[in-house]
Every structure is written in C-alpha cells, then in structure tokens.
Amino acid sequence: MIEPVASIVVAFMRRLTEFLPNFVGGLAIFLIGILSASLLRRFFITFFRFFRFSAILERMRLMQKSEVYLWEQIISEIIRWTVVILFLIPTLEAWGLSRATVVLNQLLLYIPNVIIAVIISFVGIVAANLVSDLVHQSIKSIGKTSAQTLAFLTKSVVIFFTILVVLNQLGVAQDLIRILFTGIIAMFAIAGGLAFGLGGQDSARELLNHMKKVLKQQEEES
C-alpha cells in the first residue's frame, strides 16, 4: 500500500520538477508580453495626443473630440491585445499546450482584418461627416430643413456603404453583402432611369432637337 503511493508521489514530484522551469519561463515570457503591450499602447496614445488628431478633426468639423478619443482607445486596445497574443503563443508552447496555440494562431491571422476594418470605419465616418457638411453648405439656400434632411440622407448612405465594406472585410456574410450591394446599385440605376424617362422626357426631347439643329446647321455651312 505504501509503496504504490510513494511511487505515485515520486513520479508526481519528478514531473513537477521537470515542468516547473518551463512554467517559470513561460510565465516570464507572458509578463514581458503584458508589459510590452502596455508600453506600446501608451506609446500610440501619446503619439495620437502629440499630433493632436482630435483637435484637427474637431476644428474641421469632421468628428467630435470624444469620438476621436474613442477611436484612439479602440486602435490602441487592438494593438495591445495583438502583442499579448504574440507573447501568449510561446508561453503556451512552453507550458505544453500546443493545441491552444493553433486557435491563437488563427486569431492572430484574423487581427489584420480587424485593424483594416477599424481604419475603414474611421475613414468612412470622417468621409460621411465631410460629405454631409459639403451637401449642407451647398444647398442651404433652398431652406434649412431641406438642407439638413439631404445632408442626413447623404451621411446615412455613406455610413451604410461603409458598414457593408467593413462586414465584407471581416468576412461576415460576404455573398449576402455582394448580393445586397448589387441590388442597391441596380435599384439606383433603375430609379434614375425611370425618373429621367418619366420626368425628363421634355428635357430629353429638347436636347435631341437642339442637337439635330446644330448638326443640320453644320451640314448647311459645310
């Protein structure tokens, strides 16, 4: 009875002794990764604050300072967790958890898509605010309410297409997004054709008659 228990304890202590250096080494790697990730996050936040992107965008009326601060935090957090995952992979390898590293490798390969999607979202929102302001300033002479409505519709359309691009970049229902995008383009094309065909018949007729007169005059002069 005592001998089997003693052999189990001895085997456990031997395996624990063999695993302990790997555990300490992996833990050291992970702690270095957390420290590096925090320092890199702080560096990017300082970089954004140094160049005062929030003040520039707010001065140009493209985005509020609080919104810019939110995007800075999102980008910094993505970078921080990317570094953490980079150091977590060798940590798990040192601990003998190779199967978990397969999942982390797949997640690490997916992170660039997330970063690109965040950048596209940021650019899309800035572009939506810019186009909305341009539309509002261009047609404000027709009335404040109408200008605000058209500016809001323009901004909504830009944001909608930005969402479609972001979802496509993230690989979410790509076939459905392509079908939806094609359907929207076709809808605008058909609506424009019908509007011109039904509402612009007189204008089109006048344009064709004018072109015929010009061609006839050129023939007579020649």
C-alpha positions as CSV (number, residue, x, y, z in Angstrom):
1,M,0.0,0.0,0.0
2,I,2.8,2.4,1.0
3,E,5.0,1.6,-2.0
4,P,2.4,2.4,-4.7
5,V,1.5,5.7,-3.0
6,A,5.2,6.5,-2.7
7,S,5.9,5.7,-6.3
8,I,3.0,8.0,-7.4
9,V,4.3,10.8,-5.2
10,V,7.8,10.4,-6.5
11,A,6.5,10.4,-10.1
12,F,4.4,13.5,-9.4
13,M,7.3,15.3,-7.9
14,R,9.6,14.4,-10.8
15,R,7.1,15.7,-13.4
16,L,6.5,18.8,-11.3
17,T,10.2,19.4,-11.1
18,E,10.6,19.0,-14.8
19,F,7.6,21.2,-15.5
20,L,8.5,24.0,-13.1
21,P,11.3,25.6,-15.2
22,N,9.0,25.6,-18.3
23,F,6.2,27.1,-16.2
24,V,8.5,29.8,-14.8
25,G,10.0,30.5,-18.3
26,G,6.5,30.7,-19.9
27,L,5.3,33.0,-17.1
28,A,8.3,35.3,-17.6
29,I,7.5,35.5,-21.3
30,F,3.9,36.3,-20.7
31,L,4.7,39.0,-18.1
32,I,7.2,40.6,-20.6
33,G,4.4,40.5,-23.2
34,I,1.9,42.2,-20.9
35,L,4.5,44.9,-20.0
36,S,5.4,45.4,-23.7
37,A,1.8,45.6,-24.7
38,S,1.0,48.2,-22.1
39,L,4.0,50.3,-23.1
40,L,3.1,50.1,-26.8
41,R,-0.5,51.1,-26.0
42,R,0.8,54.1,-24.1
43,F,3.1,55.0,-26.9
44,F,0.3,55.0,-29.5
45,I,-1.9,57.1,-27.2
46,T,0.9,59.6,-26.7
47,F,1.5,59.6,-30.5
48,F,-2.1,60.5,-31.2
49,R,-2.1,63.2,-28.5
50,F,1.2,64.6,-29.7
51,F,-0.1,65.2,-33.2
52,R,-3.5,66.4,-31.8
53,F,-5.6,64.5,-34.3
54,S,-8.7,65.1,-32.2
55,A,-8.2,68.9,-32.2
56,I,-7.6,68.9,-36.0
57,L,-10.7,66.8,-36.8
58,E,-12.8,68.8,-34.4
59,R,-11.6,72.1,-35.9
60,M,-12.5,70.8,-39.4
61,R,-15.9,69.7,-38.0
62,L,-15.3,66.2,-39.2
63,M,-15.6,64.5,-35.8
64,Q,-16.1,65.3,-32.1
65,K,-13.2,65.1,-29.8
66,S,-14.9,62.4,-27.7
67,E,-15.4,60.3,-30.8
68,V,-11.8,60.7,-31.8
69,Y,-10.8,59.7,-28.3
70,L,-12.9,56.6,-28.6
71,W,-11.2,55.6,-31.9
72,E,-7.8,56.1,-30.3
73,Q,-8.7,53.8,-27.5
74,I,-10.1,51.1,-29.9
75,I,-6.9,51.1,-32.0
76,S,-4.6,51.1,-29.0
77,E,-6.5,48.2,-27.4
78,I,-6.3,46.2,-30.6
79,I,-2.6,46.8,-30.8
80,R,-2.2,45.9,-27.1
81,W,-4.1,42.6,-27.4
82,T,-2.2,41.7,-30.6
83,V,1.1,42.0,-28.7
84,V,-0.4,40.0,-25.8
85,I,-1.4,37.2,-28.2
86,L,2.1,37.2,-29.8
87,F,3.7,36.6,-26.4
88,L,1.0,34.2,-25.3
89,I,1.7,31.7,-28.1
90,P,5.3,30.9,-26.9
91,T,4.0,30.9,-23.4
92,L,1.5,28.1,-24.1
93,E,4.2,26.3,-26.1
94,A,6.5,26.4,-23.1
95,W,3.6,25.0,-20.9
96,G,3.0,22.2,-23.4
97,L,-0.4,23.5,-24.6
98,S,0.3,23.2,-28.3
99,R,-3.4,22.7,-29.2
100,A,-4.3,26.1,-27.7
101,T,-1.7,27.8,-29.9
102,V,-3.5,26.6,-33.0
103,V,-6.5,28.7,-32.1
104,L,-4.4,31.7,-31.2
105,N,-2.5,31.5,-34.5
106,Q,-5.8,31.6,-36.3
107,L,-6.9,34.6,-34.2
108,L,-3.6,36.3,-34.8
109,L,-4.0,35.9,-38.6
110,Y,-7.5,37.4,-38.3
111,I,-6.4,40.5,-36.4
112,P,-5.1,42.4,-39.5
113,N,-8.7,42.2,-40.9
114,V,-9.9,43.7,-37.7
115,I,-7.4,46.5,-37.9
116,I,-8.2,47.3,-41.5
117,A,-11.9,47.2,-40.7
118,V,-11.4,49.7,-37.9
119,I,-9.4,52.0,-40.2
120,I,-12.1,51.7,-42.9
121,S,-14.8,52.6,-40.3
122,F,-12.8,55.6,-39.1
123,V,-12.3,56.9,-42.7
124,G,-15.9,56.1,-43.6
125,I,-17.2,58.2,-40.7
126,V,-14.9,61.1,-41.5
127,A,-15.9,60.9,-45.1
128,A,-19.6,60.8,-44.1
129,N,-19.3,63.9,-42.0
130,L,-17.3,65.7,-44.7
131,V,-19.8,64.9,-47.5
132,S,-22.7,65.8,-45.2
133,D,-21.2,69.1,-44.4
134,L,-20.5,69.8,-48.1
135,V,-24.1,68.9,-49.1
136,H,-25.5,71.1,-46.3
137,Q,-23.3,74.1,-47.2
138,S,-24.0,73.7,-50.9
139,I,-27.8,73.6,-50.7
140,K,-28.5,75.5,-47.6
141,S,-30.0,78.3,-49.8
142,I,-33.0,76.0,-50.5
143,G,-34.0,76.0,-46.9
144,K,-32.6,74.9,-43.5
145,T,-34.9,71.9,-43.1
146,S,-34.4,70.6,-46.7
147,A,-30.6,71.1,-46.4
148,Q,-30.4,69.2,-43.1
149,T,-32.6,66.4,-44.4
150,L,-30.5,65.9,-47.6
151,A,-27.3,66.1,-45.6
152,F,-28.6,63.5,-43.1
153,L,-29.6,61.2,-46.0
154,T,-26.2,61.6,-47.6
155,K,-24.4,60.8,-44.4
156,S,-26.6,57.8,-43.8
157,V,-25.8,56.4,-47.3
158,V,-22.1,56.8,-46.8
159,I,-22.2,55.1,-43.4
160,F,-24.4,52.3,-44.8
161,F,-21.9,51.5,-47.6
162,T,-19.1,51.8,-45.0
163,I,-20.8,49.2,-42.9
164,L,-21.1,46.9,-46.0
165,V,-17.4,47.3,-46.7
166,V,-16.4,46.6,-43.1
167,L,-18.6,43.5,-42.9
168,N,-17.0,42.3,-46.2
169,Q,-13.5,42.9,-44.8
170,L,-14.4,40.9,-41.6
171,G,-15.7,38.1,-43.8
172,V,-19.3,38.3,-42.4
173,A,-21.8,37.0,-44.9
174,Q,-19.8,38.1,-47.9
175,D,-22.1,36.5,-50.5
176,L,-25.1,38.2,-48.9
177,I,-23.3,41.6,-48.9
178,R,-22.3,41.3,-52.5
179,I,-25.9,40.5,-53.5
180,L,-27.2,43.4,-51.4
181,F,-24.6,45.8,-52.8
182,T,-25.5,44.7,-56.4
183,G,-29.2,45.1,-55.6
184,I,-28.8,48.6,-54.2
185,I,-26.8,49.7,-57.3
186,A,-29.4,48.2,-59.6
187,M,-32.1,49.9,-57.6
188,F,-30.5,53.3,-58.0
189,A,-29.8,52.7,-61.7
190,I,-33.4,51.7,-62.4
191,A,-34.8,54.6,-60.3
192,G,-32.6,57.0,-62.1
193,G,-33.6,55.6,-65.5
194,L,-37.3,55.8,-64.6
195,A,-37.0,59.3,-63.2
196,F,-35.3,60.5,-66.3
197,G,-37.6,58.6,-68.6
198,L,-40.8,59.7,-67.0
199,G,-39.9,63.1,-65.6
200,G,-37.3,64.2,-68.1
201,Q,-39.0,63.4,-71.4
202,D,-39.5,67.0,-72.4
203,S,-35.9,67.9,-71.4
204,A,-34.6,64.9,-73.4
205,R,-36.7,65.9,-76.4
206,E,-35.5,69.5,-76.3
207,L,-31.9,68.3,-76.0
208,L,-32.2,66.0,-79.0
209,N,-33.9,68.7,-81.1
210,H,-31.2,71.1,-80.2
211,M,-28.5,68.6,-81.3
212,K,-30.3,68.0,-84.6
213,K,-30.5,71.7,-85.3
214,V,-26.8,72.1,-84.6
215,L,-25.9,69.2,-86.8
216,K,-28.2,70.5,-89.6
217,Q,-26.6,74.0,-89.4
218,Q,-23.1,72.5,-89.6
219,E,-24.1,70.5,-92.7
220,E,-25.6,73.5,-94.4
221,E,-22.5,75.6,-93.6
222,S,-20.2,72.9,-95.0
